[in-house]
Amino acid sequence: MLSARSLFQEIVDHDDSFQLFCSIAASGESQGGWENARIAALVPDGMRDLAPKITRHGADEDKHGRIFRALLSRRGLPAVPVPPEADYTMLLERRGIGLAHDKLRREEPLSEEDVVVYLAHSRVTEQRAADQMVMLLRHFGTHPEVGRAVKVISRDEDNHLAYCHEELLRLARRGHGRTIHRVLRESALAEIAVYRDVSLAVMDHMGRLLRWPAPKAAALAAGIRGVYAYERFSGWHRMVRLRPPARTDPLGGRPVPAPGPA
């Protein structure tokens, strides 16, 4: 029987698939760390109070990248290149979602609308990350190899999502409500399509590494397309709702350190 638990267990148990999984995750987190660091440096003067939180967001994502690389190192595995068709952040940028890297490389201060776009895009992608980590925490929170890493990353992703809710609600009260609503919708609809494409690409690579039989690969692909159909019909709405977080200032205080060696 196919399940998220059995699928991930199979990936973790095989060196080649584990290597690809951790490499993709590390690359995406490191890219997010760079993006947040650049945004923090370019925040407009009227929004400088956000810079420490954006910096914390980026530092957490850098930490996650180090965690995934450490998991590889413990098995004596190097990181491998991310297949272009599995590069989630690059594919989102190609669709015009979020702030373009060319813009972030320039030394020009961002506008208030740029920061709104960044936060709205982050609210959507952090929803995906938080949901995925909740699933992994449920099934692998006590796993001897990845359990501690999953706990730290899941806690961070929950905080990142809460931070996006809090800041977007604050900016909506400052008159950015229409822009926030528009960007959230555009980002969510693009993200679910990119997530479908990346999921299909990753499962294709995993299938070849793990030598899945054709019926199993077909069933997984059908499941991915089924999830997309649900999200396109109505599921995307969960990615655009805003609500006050249970804990205020979720990116305040001290960051949670990366887990040490087992």
C-alpha positions, 0 to 999 in steps of 0.5 A: 500500500502506498502512503506518505510514510512508506514512500519517505521511508523508502527514500531515506533508506536508499543512499542515492534517493536520500542524496537527491532528496537532501540536495534538493532541500538544501539547495532550496533552503540556501537559496531562500536564505540568500533571498531574505538576506538581500531583501533585509539589506534593501528594505526601504527606510520606512520599513526598517523595523522589518529588517531584523525579522527578514534577517532571522527568516533568512538565517533560519533557512540558511540553517536548514540548508546546513542541516540537510548538508549535515545529514548527507555528510553523516552518510558520507554523501556529497550533495548532487546538482539539482535537476532544473525541472526539480528546482522549485525556487527557480521555476517560481521565479520564471513564472514571475512569482516573488522578487526577481533575483536580478532586482535583488542583486542591485543595490537599489532600495526596494519599494513598499510594494516590493516588500508586500510582494515578498511577504505575500509570496512567502505566505504561500510558499511557507504554507507549503513548507509548514504542511510538509513538515507537519506530515514529516513530523507526524511520521518521522519526528522520532526517527533516529537519523532525521527526527531531530532535524525534522522537529527543528525545521518544522518549528521554524516553518510554523514561525515563518508562516505565522510571521507572514500572517502577522506582517501582512495583516499589519500592512493590510491595515496600512492600506495595502489590502488590495495588493496583498489580496491580488499577489496572494491569489496570483502566487497561490495559483502559480505555486500549486502548478509549480509544486505539481510539476516539481513533484512529478519531476522528483518522483520521476527521478526517485522512481529511476533511482529506486527502480519502481515498477511502472504501475507504482510510478503511474499511481504516484503520478496520478496522485500528484495530479489528483492533489493539483486538481483538488488544489486548483478547484478549491484547495488553494484558498487555504494558502491565501487566508490571513489570520492572527498568529497564536503567538505574536512576534513569532520571529522575535527572540532567539533562533532555535539552533541546529541539532548537533550530531546524533 
